[in-house]
Amino acid sequence: MNGSGDRDWVVAARCRGADTALFFPQPEDVRRAVARAEQQAKEVCRSCPVIAECREHAVRTGETHGVWGGMNYAERRAFERAAKLGRLQSV
């Protein structure tokens, strides 16, 4: 991606116009409901043409909430650590 302000990819995002509650379930929701919403969000992400750009944006900007690029916060942190250690085969 070009520069940190480049968000042209957003217009092609599969989640554009979707209910944000799916991608940002609230912690006070029942644990099972949060897990279900997260899985549904990841399903949307799987077929998204800009999944890599979305993930890169979330990692670069330190997004701490929600599903971005098919990953939750813990998964993004692990992804970022693996990338820094050179453990990722391909992105």
Biopython code that builds the backbone (N, CA, C, O; Angstrom):
import numpy as np
from Bio.PDB.StructureBuilder import StructureBuilder

atoms = [
    (1, "MET", "N", (0.833, -1.185, 0.000)),
    (1, "MET", "CA", (0.000, 0.000, 0.000)),
    (1, "MET", "C", (0.871, 1.239, 0.000)),
    (1, "MET", "O", (2.009, 1.222, 0.470)),
    (2, "ASN", "N", (0.333, 2.284, -0.520)),
    (2, "ASN", "CA", (1.048, 3.553, -0.544)),
    (2, "ASN", "C", (0.697, 4.369, 0.680)),
    (2, "ASN", "O", (-0.482, 4.647, 0.901)),
    (3, "GLY", "N", (1.650, 4.759, 1.473)),
    (3, "GLY", "CA", (1.436, 5.667, 2.587)),
    (3, "GLY", "C", (0.347, 5.259, 3.560)),
    (3, "GLY", "O", (-0.547, 4.486, 3.216)),
    (4, "SER", "N", (0.425, 5.777, 4.770)),
    (4, "SER", "CA", (-0.511, 5.377, 5.811)),
    (4, "SER", "C", (-1.906, 5.958, 5.613)),
    (4, "SER", "O", (-2.862, 5.457, 6.205)),
    (5, "GLY", "N", (-2.050, 7.001, 4.796)),
    (5, "GLY", "CA", (-3.352, 7.596, 4.580)),
    (5, "GLY", "C", (-4.113, 6.971, 3.422)),
    (5, "GLY", "O", (-5.267, 7.330, 3.184)),
    (6, "ASP", "N", (-3.509, 6.064, 2.712)),
    (6, "ASP", "CA", (-4.132, 5.457, 1.537)),
    (6, "ASP", "C", (-5.161, 4.421, 1.956)),
    (6, "ASP", "O", (-4.819, 3.342, 2.440)),
    (7, "ARG", "N", (-6.417, 4.766, 1.763)),
    (7, "ARG", "CA", (-7.492, 3.827, 2.111)),
    (7, "ARG", "C", (-8.417, 3.605, 0.927)),
    (7, "ARG", "O", (-9.607, 3.345, 1.103)),
    (8, "ASP", "N", (-7.871, 3.709, -0.283)),
    (8, "ASP", "CA", (-8.675, 3.480, -1.478)),
    (8, "ASP", "C", (-9.248, 2.071, -1.505)),
    (8, "ASP", "O", (-10.285, 1.840, -2.127)),
    (9, "TRP", "N", (-8.599, 1.138, -0.851)),
    (9, "TRP", "CA", (-9.037, -0.251, -0.822)),
    (9, "TRP", "C", (-10.408, -0.408, -0.166)),
    (9, "TRP", "O", (-11.117, -1.376, -0.438)),
    (10, "VAL", "N", (-10.777, 0.523, 0.680)),
    (10, "VAL", "CA", (-12.026, 0.418, 1.440)),
    (10, "VAL", "C", (-13.248, 0.310, 0.519)),
    (10, "VAL", "O", (-14.210, -0.385, 0.847)),
    (11, "VAL", "N", (-13.213, 0.985, -0.616)),
    (11, "VAL", "CA", (-14.378, 0.960, -1.509)),
    (11, "VAL", "C", (-14.630, -0.434, -2.082)),
    (11, "VAL", "O", (-15.751, -0.737, -2.490)),
    (12, "ALA", "N", (-13.611, -1.281, -2.117)),
    (12, "ALA", "CA", (-13.765, -2.637, -2.644)),
    (12, "ALA", "C", (-14.008, -3.672, -1.547)),
    (12, "ALA", "O", (-14.169, -4.857, -1.838)),
    (13, "ALA", "N", (-14.035, -3.236, -0.301)),
    (13, "ALA", "CA", (-14.185, -4.165, 0.822)),
    (13, "ALA", "C", (-15.554, -4.840, 0.813)),
    (13, "ALA", "O", (-16.579, -4.186, 0.622)),
    (14, "ARG", "N", (-15.557, -6.112, 1.013)),
    (14, "ARG", "CA", (-16.801, -6.900, 1.016)),
    (14, "ARG", "C", (-17.714, -6.503, 2.183)),
    (14, "ARG", "O", (-18.932, -6.656, 2.094)),
    (15, "CYS", "N", (-17.140, -6.003, 3.256)),
    (15, "CYS", "CA", (-17.924, -5.633, 4.437)),
    (15, "CYS", "C", (-18.552, -4.247, 4.323)),
    (15, "CYS", "O", (-19.348, -3.849, 5.174)),
    (16, "ARG", "N", (-18.201, -3.527, 3.291)),
    (16, "ARG", "CA", (-18.722, -2.162, 3.137)),
    (16, "ARG", "C", (-20.244, -2.182, 3.154)),
    (16, "ARG", "O", (-20.873, -2.876, 2.356)),
    (17, "GLY", "N", (-20.823, -1.424, 4.058)),
    (17, "GLY", "CA", (-22.268, -1.352, 4.191)),
    (17, "GLY", "C", (-22.863, -2.412, 5.108)),
    (17, "GLY", "O", (-24.061, -2.386, 5.391)),
    (18, "ALA", "N", (-22.038, -3.340, 5.572)),
    (18, "ALA", "CA", (-22.533, -4.392, 6.467)),
    (18, "ALA", "C", (-22.730, -3.836, 7.879)),
    (18, "ALA", "O", (-22.189, -2.784, 8.222)),
    (19, "ASP", "N", (-23.491, -4.536, 8.670)),
    (19, "ASP", "CA", (-23.720, -4.157, 10.059)),
    (19, "ASP", "C", (-22.395, -4.245, 10.825)),
    (19, "ASP", "O", (-21.795, -5.316, 10.907)),
    (20, "THR", "N", (-21.949, -3.137, 11.375)),
    (20, "THR", "CA", (-20.667, -3.116, 12.085)),
    (20, "THR", "C", (-20.668, -3.981, 13.336)),
    (20, "THR", "O", (-19.602, -4.387, 13.799)),
    (21, "ALA", "N", (-21.834, -4.274, 13.893)),
    (21, "ALA", "CA", (-21.906, -5.119, 15.088)),
    (21, "ALA", "C", (-21.330, -6.507, 14.813)),
    (21, "ALA", "O", (-20.832, -7.171, 15.722)),
    (22, "LEU", "N", (-21.401, -6.933, 13.575)),
    (22, "LEU", "CA", (-20.842, -8.229, 13.199)),
    (22, "LEU", "C", (-19.321, -8.217, 13.348)),
    (22, "LEU", "O", (-18.734, -9.207, 13.786)),
    (23, "PHE", "N", (-18.691, -7.120, 12.992)),
    (23, "PHE", "CA", (-17.238, -7.005, 13.021)),
    (23, "PHE", "C", (-16.704, -6.456, 14.337)),
    (23, "PHE", "O", (-15.516, -6.582, 14.637)),
    (24, "PHE", "N", (-17.584, -5.850, 15.115)),
    (24, "PHE", "CA", (-17.195, -5.270, 16.401)),
    (24, "PHE", "C", (-18.169, -5.682, 17.500)),
    (24, "PHE", "O", (-18.837, -4.829, 18.084)),
    (25, "PRO", "N", (-18.259, -6.998, 17.794)),
    (25, "PRO", "CA", (-19.171, -7.417, 18.865)),
    (25, "PRO", "C", (-18.728, -6.822, 20.201)),
    (25, "PRO", "O", (-17.536, -6.658, 20.458)),
    (26, "GLN", "N", (-19.692, -6.507, 21.029)),
    (26, "GLN", "CA", (-19.403, -5.885, 22.316)),
    (26, "GLN", "C", (-19.018, -6.921, 23.360)),
    (26, "GLN", "O", (-19.624, -7.991, 23.418)),
    (27, "PRO", "N", (-18.021, -6.621, 24.185)),
    (27, "PRO", "CA", (-17.572, -7.576, 25.204)),
    (27, "PRO", "C", (-18.670, -7.999, 26.171)),
    (27, "PRO", "O", (-18.620, -9.099, 26.722)),
    (28, "GLU", "N", (-19.657, -7.140, 26.380)),
    (28, "GLU", "CA", (-20.721, -7.490, 27.325)),
    (28, "GLU", "C", (-21.735, -8.460, 26.713)),
    (28, "GLU", "O", (-22.596, -8.981, 27.420)),
    (29, "ASP", "N", (-21.636, -8.704, 25.403)),
    (29, "ASP", "CA", (-22.492, -9.710, 24.771)),
    (29, "ASP", "C", (-22.108, -11.083, 25.317)),
    (29, "ASP", "O", (-20.991, -11.285, 25.793)),
    (30, "VAL", "N", (-23.031, -12.000, 25.244)),
    (30, "VAL", "CA", (-22.765, -13.365, 25.684)),
    (30, "VAL", "C", (-21.587, -13.913, 24.882)),
    (30, "VAL", "O", (-21.505, -13.736, 23.666)),
    (31, "ARG", "N", (-20.691, -14.574, 25.583)),
    (31, "ARG", "CA", (-19.466, -15.079, 24.968)),
    (31, "ARG", "C", (-19.726, -15.859, 23.676)),
    (31, "ARG", "O", (-19.019, -15.687, 22.683)),
    (32, "ARG", "N", (-20.728, -16.700, 23.703)),
    (32, "ARG", "CA", (-21.063, -17.515, 22.523)),
    (32, "ARG", "C", (-21.503, -16.622, 21.360)),
    (32, "ARG", "O", (-21.171, -16.894, 20.206)),
    (33, "ALA", "N", (-22.244, -15.563, 21.662)),
    (33, "ALA", "CA", (-22.704, -14.641, 20.622)),
    (33, "ALA", "C", (-21.524, -13.891, 20.008)),
    (33, "ALA", "O", (-21.492, -13.659, 18.800)),
    (34, "VAL", "N", (-20.567, -13.518, 20.832)),
    (34, "VAL", "CA", (-19.366, -12.840, 20.337)),
    (34, "VAL", "C", (-18.604, -13.766, 19.397)),
    (34, "VAL", "O", (-18.186, -13.350, 18.317)),
    (35, "ALA", "N", (-18.424, -15.003, 19.798)),
    (35, "ALA", "CA", (-17.704, -15.982, 18.967)),
    (35, "ALA", "C", (-18.445, -16.208, 17.654)),
    (35, "ALA", "O", (-17.817, -16.318, 16.601)),
    (36, "ARG", "N", (-19.754, -16.278, 17.703)),
    (36, "ARG", "CA", (-20.556, -16.488, 16.486)),
    (36, "ARG", "C", (-20.418, -15.294, 15.544)),
    (36, "ARG", "O", (-20.241, -15.471, 14.339)),
    (37, "ALA", "N", (-20.499, -14.083, 16.090)),
    (37, "ALA", "CA", (-20.360, -12.881, 15.266)),
    (37, "ALA", "C", (-18.976, -12.827, 14.638)),
    (37, "ALA", "O", (-18.832, -12.480, 13.466)),
    (38, "GLU", "N", (-17.959, -13.170, 15.421)),
    (38, "GLU", "CA", (-16.596, -13.166, 14.909)),
    (38, "GLU", "C", (-16.441, -14.155, 13.757)),
    (38, "GLU", "O", (-15.803, -13.840, 12.753)),
    (39, "GLN", "N", (-17.015, -15.336, 13.893)),
    (39, "GLN", "CA", (-16.932, -16.334, 12.821)),
    (39, "GLN", "C", (-17.673, -15.857, 11.570)),
    (39, "GLN", "O", (-17.204, -16.069, 10.452)),
    (40, "GLN", "N", (-18.816, -15.219, 11.754)),
    (40, "GLN", "CA", (-19.569, -14.695, 10.609)),
    (40, "GLN", "C", (-18.780, -13.577, 9.917)),
    (40, "GLN", "O", (-18.754, -13.499, 8.689)),
    (41, "ALA", "N", (-18.148, -12.725, 10.701)),
    (41, "ALA", "CA", (-17.327, -11.655, 10.126)),
    (41, "ALA", "C", (-16.166, -12.241, 9.324)),
    (41, "ALA", "O", (-15.864, -11.775, 8.225)),
    (42, "LYS", "N", (-15.525, -13.256, 9.876)),
    (42, "LYS", "CA", (-14.401, -13.886, 9.180)),
    (42, "LYS", "C", (-14.852, -14.555, 7.883)),
    (42, "LYS", "O", (-14.096, -14.620, 6.914)),
    (43, "GLU", "N", (-16.080, -15.049, 7.873)),
    (43, "GLU", "CA", (-16.637, -15.649, 6.651)),
    (43, "GLU", "C", (-16.762, -14.583, 5.561)),
    (43, "GLU", "O", (-16.452, -14.847, 4.399)),
    (44, "VAL", "N", (-17.210, -13.396, 5.925)),
    (44, "VAL", "CA", (-17.295, -12.288, 4.970)),
    (44, "VAL", "C", (-15.887, -11.958, 4.465)),
    (44, "VAL", "O", (-15.684, -11.744, 3.269)),
    (45, "CYS", "N", (-14.936, -11.919, 5.368)),
    (45, "CYS", "CA", (-13.558, -11.572, 5.009)),
    (45, "CYS", "C", (-12.929, -12.578, 4.045)),
    (45, "CYS", "O", (-12.149, -12.196, 3.172)),
    (46, "ARG", "N", (-13.261, -13.854, 4.199)),
    (46, "ARG", "CA", (-12.627, -14.895, 3.374)),
    (46, "ARG", "C", (-12.754, -14.631, 1.873)),
    (46, "ARG", "O", (-11.843, -14.943, 1.106)),
    (47, "SER", "N", (-13.866, -14.065, 1.464)),
    (47, "SER", "CA", (-14.064, -13.822, 0.034)),
    (47, "SER", "C", (-13.822, -12.363, -0.352)),
    (47, "SER", "O", (-14.192, -11.946, -1.449)),
    (48, "CYS", "N", (-13.214, -11.600, 0.523)),
    (48, "CYS", "CA", (-12.985, -10.180, 0.266)),
    (48, "CYS", "C", (-11.746, -9.981, -0.619)),
    (48, "CYS", "O", (-10.692, -10.555, -0.345)),
    (49, "PRO", "N", (-11.870, -9.179, -1.665)),
    (49, "PRO", "CA", (-10.731, -8.958, -2.554)),
    (49, "PRO", "C", (-9.626, -8.088, -1.946)),
    (49, "PRO", "O", (-8.525, -8.023, -2.492)),
    (50, "VAL", "N", (-9.906, -7.422, -0.827)),
    (50, "VAL", "CA", (-8.901, -6.544, -0.221)),
    (50, "VAL", "C", (-8.548, -6.979, 1.204)),
    (50, "VAL", "O", (-8.200, -6.148, 2.043)),
    (51, "ILE", "N", (-8.637, -8.273, 1.470)),
    (51, "ILE", "CA", (-8.375, -8.786, 2.813)),
    (51, "ILE", "C", (-6.955, -8.438, 3.292)),
    (51, "ILE", "O", (-6.771, -8.073, 4.453)),
    (52, "ALA", "N", (-5.978, -8.544, 2.429)),
    (52, "ALA", "CA", (-4.591, -8.250, 2.826)),
    (52, "ALA", "C", (-4.416, -6.772, 3.166)),
    (52, "ALA", "O", (-3.749, -6.433, 4.144)),
    (53, "GLU", "N", (-5.008, -5.900, 2.368)),
    (53, "GLU", "CA", (-4.895, -4.465, 2.624)),
    (53, "GLU", "C", (-5.563, -4.088, 3.939)),
    (53, "GLU", "O", (-5.053, -3.260, 4.694)),
    (54, "CYS", "N", (-6.707, -4.705, 4.201)),
    (54, "CYS", "CA", (-7.435, -4.461, 5.439)),
    (54, "CYS", "C", (-6.597, -4.898, 6.648)),
    (54, "CYS", "O", (-6.461, -4.160, 7.623)),
    (55, "ARG", "N", (-6.043, -6.103, 6.563)),
    (55, "ARG", "CA", (-5.202, -6.629, 7.647)),
    (55, "ARG", "C", (-3.982, -5.740, 7.862)),
    (55, "ARG", "O", (-3.642, -5.411, 8.999)),
    (56, "GLU", "N", (-3.328, -5.356, 6.778)),
    (56, "GLU", "CA", (-2.152, -4.491, 6.888)),
    (56, "GLU", "C", (-2.503, -3.163, 7.547)),
    (56, "GLU", "O", (-1.748, -2.661, 8.380)),
    (57, "HIS", "N", (-3.641, -2.599, 7.177)),
    (57, "HIS", "CA", (-4.088, -1.346, 7.783)),
    (57, "HIS", "C", (-4.272, -1.513, 9.294)),
    (57, "HIS", "O", (-3.798, -0.691, 10.078)),
    (58, "ALA", "N", (-4.963, -2.580, 9.693)),
    (58, "ALA", "CA", (-5.242, -2.812, 11.116)),
    (58, "ALA", "C", (-3.953, -3.011, 11.904)),
    (58, "ALA", "O", (-3.821, -2.497, 13.015)),
    (59, "VAL", "N", (-3.013, -3.742, 11.347)),
    (59, "VAL", "CA", (-1.737, -3.977, 12.038)),
    (59, "VAL", "C", (-0.946, -2.668, 12.111)),
    (59, "VAL", "O", (-0.415, -2.316, 13.165)),
    (60, "ARG", "N", (-0.871, -1.959, 10.998)),
    (60, "ARG", "CA", (-0.078, -0.719, 10.939)),
    (60, "ARG", "C", (-0.628, 0.346, 11.875)),
    (60, "ARG", "O", (0.140, 1.091, 12.486)),
    (61, "THR", "N", (-1.962, 0.428, 11.996)),
    (61, "THR", "CA", (-2.558, 1.473, 12.830)),
    (61, "THR", "C", (-2.810, 1.025, 14.264)),
    (61, "THR", "O", (-3.276, 1.812, 15.088)),
    (62, "GLY", "N", (-2.504, -0.237, 14.567)),
    (62, "GLY", "CA", (-2.663, -0.728, 15.932)),
    (62, "GLY", "C", (-4.104, -0.906, 16.357)),
    (62, "GLY", "O", (-4.434, -0.704, 17.525)),
    (63, "GLU", "N", (-4.978, -1.286, 15.419)),
    (63, "GLU", "CA", (-6.392, -1.532, 15.747)),
    (63, "GLU", "C", (-6.481, -2.573, 16.851)),
    (63, "GLU", "O", (-5.942, -3.670, 16.710)),
    (64, "THR", "N", (-7.146, -2.249, 17.935)),
    (64, "THR", "CA", (-7.241, -3.178, 19.061)),
    (64, "THR", "C", (-8.609, -3.846, 19.178)),
    (64, "THR", "O", (-8.804, -4.699, 20.044)),
    (65, "HIS", "N", (-9.545, -3.476, 18.332)),
    (65, "HIS", "CA", (-10.897, -4.030, 18.409)),
    (65, "HIS", "C", (-11.363, -4.516, 17.052)),
    (65, "HIS", "O", (-10.957, -3.993, 16.014)),
    (66, "GLY", "N", (-12.207, -5.509, 17.072)),
    (66, "GLY", "CA", (-12.889, -5.947, 15.875)),
    (66, "GLY", "C", (-12.121, -6.920, 15.000)),
    (66, "GLY", "O", (-10.954, -7.231, 15.237)),
    (67, "VAL", "N", (-12.821, -7.385, 13.986)),
    (67, "VAL", "CA", (-12.248, -8.272, 12.978)),
    (67, "VAL", "C", (-11.841, -7.405, 11.792)),
    (67, "VAL", "O", (-12.664, -6.699, 11.209)),
    (68, "TRP", "N", (-10.580, -7.469, 11.453)),
    (68, "TRP", "CA", (-10.016, -6.747, 10.313)),
    (68, "TRP", "C", (-9.182, -7.748, 9.522)),
    (68, "TRP", "O", (-8.372, -8.472, 10.100)),
    (69, "GLY", "N", (-9.369, -7.793, 8.224)),
    (69, "GLY", "CA", (-8.570, -8.688, 7.403)),
    (69, "GLY", "C", (-8.694, -10.144, 7.807)),
    (69, "GLY", "O", (-7.748, -10.918, 7.664)),
    (70, "GLY", "N", (-9.854, -10.514, 8.309)),
    (70, "GLY", "CA", (-10.103, -11.899, 8.683)),
    (70, "GLY", "C", (-9.475, -12.327, 9.992)),
    (70, "GLY", "O", (-9.404, -13.520, 10.284)),
    (71, "MET", "N", (-9.017, -11.368, 10.786)),
    (71, "MET", "CA", (-8.362, -11.692, 12.065)),
    (71, "MET", "C", (-8.902, -10.827, 13.193)),
    (71, "MET", "O", (-9.224, -9.655, 12.998)),
    (72, "ASN", "N", (-8.995, -11.427, 14.381)),
    (72, "ASN", "CA", (-9.330, -10.643, 15.566)),
    (72, "ASN", "C", (-8.035, -10.036, 16.123)),
    (72, "ASN", "O", (-6.955, -10.255, 15.575)),
    (73, "TYR", "N", (-8.154, -9.289, 17.193)),
    (73, "TYR", "CA", (-6.985, -8.588, 17.740)),
    (73, "TYR", "C", (-5.857, -9.542, 18.122)),
    (73, "TYR", "O", (-4.701, -9.293, 17.779)),
    (74, "ALA", "N", (-6.168, -10.614, 18.814)),
    (74, "ALA", "CA", (-5.128, -11.567, 19.237)),
    (74, "ALA", "C", (-4.441, -12.184, 18.022)),
    (74, "ALA", "O", (-3.224, -12.369, 18.020)),
    (75, "GLU", "N", (-5.212, -12.497, 17.005)),
    (75, "GLU", "CA", (-4.633, -13.082, 15.789)),
    (75, "GLU", "C", (-3.757, -12.080, 15.053)),
    (75, "GLU", "O", (-2.717, -12.447, 14.505)),
    (76, "ARG", "N", (-4.170, -10.819, 15.036)),
    (76, "ARG", "CA", (-3.351, -9.780, 14.398)),
    (76, "ARG", "C", (-2.043, -9.580, 15.139)),
    (76, "ARG", "O", (-0.997, -9.384, 14.520)),
    (77, "ARG", "N", (-2.095, -9.627, 16.455)),
    (77, "ARG", "CA", (-0.854, -9.488, 17.245)),
    (77, "ARG", "C", (0.108, -10.628, 16.944)),
    (77, "ARG", "O", (1.306, -10.406, 16.767)),
    (78, "ALA", "N", (-0.420, -11.850, 16.888)),
    (78, "ALA", "CA", (0.414, -13.013, 16.567)),
    (78, "ALA", "C", (0.972, -12.884, 15.156)),
    (78, "ALA", "O", (2.138, -13.201, 14.920)),
    (79, "PHE", "N", (0.159, -12.426, 14.225)),
    (79, "PHE", "CA", (0.573, -12.214, 12.842)),
    (79, "PHE", "C", (1.713, -11.197, 12.789)),
    (79, "PHE", "O", (2.717, -11.403, 12.107)),
    (80, "GLU", "N", (1.538, -10.102, 13.519)),
    (80, "GLU", "CA", (2.552, -9.041, 13.543)),
    (80, "GLU", "C", (3.863, -9.553, 14.137)),
    (80, "GLU", "O", (4.939, -9.269, 13.610)),
    (81, "ARG", "N", (3.774, -10.307, 15.229)),
    (81, "ARG", "CA", (4.992, -10.868, 15.845)),
    (81, "ARG", "C", (5.695, -11.816, 14.883)),
    (81, "ARG", "O", (6.917, -11.772, 14.740)),
    (82, "ALA", "N", (4.926, -12.667, 14.230)),
    (82, "ALA", "CA", (5.501, -13.618, 13.276)),
    (82, "ALA", "C", (6.166, -12.879, 12.119)),
    (82, "ALA", "O", (7.241, -13.272, 11.666)),
    (83, "ALA", "N", (5.531, -11.813, 11.640)),
    (83, "ALA", "CA", (6.107, -11.031, 10.553)),
    (83, "ALA", "C", (7.421, -10.390, 10.987)),
    (83, "ALA", "O", (8.389, -10.385, 10.226)),
    (84, "LYS", "N", (7.463, -9.852, 12.197)),
    (84, "LYS", "CA", (8.673, -9.219, 12.692)),
    (84, "LYS", "C", (9.804, -10.231, 12.874)),
    (84, "LYS", "O", (10.979, -9.903, 12.710)),
    (85, "LEU", "N", (9.437, -11.444, 13.211)),
    (85, "LEU", "CA", (10.452, -12.494, 13.390)),
    (85, "LEU", "C", (10.787, -13.208, 12.086)),
    (85, "LEU", "O", (11.622, -14.113, 12.060)),
    (86, "GLY", "N", (10.131, -12.794, 11.006)),
    (86, "GLY", "CA", (10.396, -13.411, 9.717)),
    (86, "GLY", "C", (9.855, -14.817, 9.579)),
    (86, "GLY", "O", (10.386, -15.624, 8.816)),
    (87, "ARG", "N", (8.794, -15.112, 10.319)),
    (87, "ARG", "CA", (8.243, -16.462, 10.319)),
    (87, "ARG", "C", (7.080, -16.652, 9.362)),
    (87, "ARG", "O", (6.528, -17.748, 9.269)),
    (88, "LEU", "N", (6.707, -15.608, 8.656)),
    (88, "LEU", "CA", (5.594, -15.756, 7.721)),
    (88, "LEU", "C", (6.122, -16.188, 6.370)),
    (88, "LEU", "O", (7.059, -15.592, 5.840)),
    (89, "GLN", "N", (5.520, -17.226, 5.815)),
    (89, "GLN", "CA", (5.913, -17.722, 4.504)),
    (89, "GLN", "C", (5.371, -16.803, 3.424)),
    (89, "GLN", "O", (6.098, -16.395, 2.518)),
    (90, "SER", "N", (4.096, -16.482, 3.526)),
    (90, "SER", "CA", (3.474, -15.565, 2.565)),
    (90, "SER", "C", (2.304, -14.886, 3.245)),
    (90, "SER", "O", (1.721, -15.424, 4.186)),
    (91, "VAL", "N", (1.964, -13.702, 2.765)),
    (91, "VAL", "CA", (0.872, -12.938, 3.349)),
    (91, "VAL", "C", (-0.292, -12.939, 2.415)),
    (91, "VAL", "O", (-1.327, -12.346, 2.718)),
]
sb = StructureBuilder()
sb.init_structure("model")
sb.init_model(0)
sb.init_chain("A")
sb.init_seg("    ")
for serial, (resi, resn, name, xyz) in enumerate(atoms, 1):
    if name == "N":
        sb.init_residue(resn, " ", resi, " ")
    sb.init_atom(name, np.array(xyz, "f"), 0.0, 1.0, " ", f" {name:<3s}", serial, name[0])
structure = sb.get_structure()
